[in-house]
Amino acid sequence: MSQHIAVVGLGQMGRSALAILLDALPGARFLAVDRDERAVSTAVHQAPDRVKGRASDVTAGLDLTGVDLVLNLAGPFFTGSDVVARQALATGAAYVDICDDIEGTTAILALDAEARSVGVPLVTGAGLSPGVSNWMACRLLDEHPEADGIQVAWAVHESDPGGLAPLRHMLHMTVSPCPVLRDGVWGHSAGFVPDTAAAFRFPHPLGEIEAYDTAHPEPVTLARHFRRLRNAGCKGALQPAWANSAFSTLGRIGFGHSDVPVEIAGAAVEPAEFLWKLMWARYHRRPQRPRSAHTGVLVQALRGDEVIDALAVTDSEVMARGTGIGAAVAVVGLLKHGAHPGAWGVEVLPWRDSLDRFENIAAQRGGFTDGVARTALSAPSCSA
C-alpha cells in the first residue's frame, strides 16, 4: 500500500524536501499545500502523476483526510501555531516539522499527552539545525558516555536575501530569550549579544567564527531525551561578521517583533515585511556578482567545561538545502522505523540510520561533500 504524504509549505525548503522525497519514496503519493498558487503549481509540475496541489492558508485549518504523514514547513514557527499538528492528530496522521523556534517547539511538545491518547507520533525540529545537529549530538553522546553536555553552533553566509519567513525567523531570534542549561539549571540569555560570544573552529572554508547564544530548540529537546545532560546550549552566527550586529540592532529596534504592524498607504504592514522588500529591491539593483553561500553546523560533546569531541557538517550552499535534506531524512526514517505515540524531538529517530541517509542524499545532491566529519576542538565554550 502506497503512502500518502502532505508537504505543507512550498518555499525553497519545501521544494527541496519534496524533490528528495519523490526520489526516495517512488511508491508514495503527495499532497502539496501552500497559500501561493504559483508555488503549488511548481510543486505539482515536478511529478503531475504523483503530486496533487492545494492552494490553502494553513492557519485556517487543513483537510488531511487520507493522509498518512504530514511534513510541515510552513513558517514562521515562532507564532507558536500548532494548527497543522492538531489537524494531523484529528486525522490520525504522523507529523514532522522543521521548527527552529522555542515557541513552536513548546507548542508541539505540549501535545504529547493528546498524541499518546490517539496513537500518533509528532516529531518536531527536523531540519539541519535543529535536525542533523541533534543526530550528531546523539552520536557523540553514544560514543562518549562520560559526556554530560552538548554545545551546538551554526554559521551561515548567504548573499541572497531569501524569503520572508527565514528573515522573520532571524530577526525574531534577536529578541527571543535563549534557553541555556548550565550545571543542571535552566536559564535564559539574550540572543545575538556580545557577552554570550564564543569562538568555534569550523572546517574550511568557514574557519574560526565568533557565535552568540541563539533561541534554537536543540538544548530543550536534547535535555528532554538525554536526562544525563547538565549543560546544553546553541549559538549561531551570520557571515560576514558585521551582519550579526546589524540583525541584532534591527531586531531590537522593532523589526524583530510582529505584534505592532505599521500602516502604509492604508495597509497594515509587518515591519519585517517592509525590511524584506527593501532588501530584495536593493539586491536586484546592485551590480551582478557571483552568488555565494556557505553553511556549517558544529556540535561539541562536553565533560563539564571541557570539549572532548566535535563533529561538523559544511556545505557551499544556503542552509535551505541542508534543511530540506534533514526534513526528508526524518520523513523516511519515521516511515521506516516508526515512533511511539507522543511528541518528540528528532532524537526519537535512530541516529545511525539518520546520519547515513543524510550523507547518502547529500552526496546525490552534490552537497556536504565531507559528510559528518570530526573536527578540531575549539577552546571551552562560554555563555552568560
Protein Blocks (a to p, Z undefined) as FASTA:
>chain_A
ZZddddehjafklmmmmmmmmmmmmmbccddddfblklmmmmmmmommlpccddddfkno
pafehiabdcdfbdcfklopaklmmmmmmnopacddfbfbfklmmmmmmmmmmmmmnopa
cdehiafbgcjlmmmmmmmmmmmmmbcbdcdddddddfbgbjfklmmmmmmmmmgccddd
eehiacdddehifklgccdddddfklpadddddddfklmmmmmmmmmbcbdcdddddddf
klmmmmmmmmmnommpckbccdeehiacdfklmmmmmmmmmmmmpccddddddddddddd
dehjbcfbdcdddddbdfklmmmmmmmmmmmmmmmnopaeddddfklpcfklmmmmmmmm
mmmnopaklopaddddddddddZZ
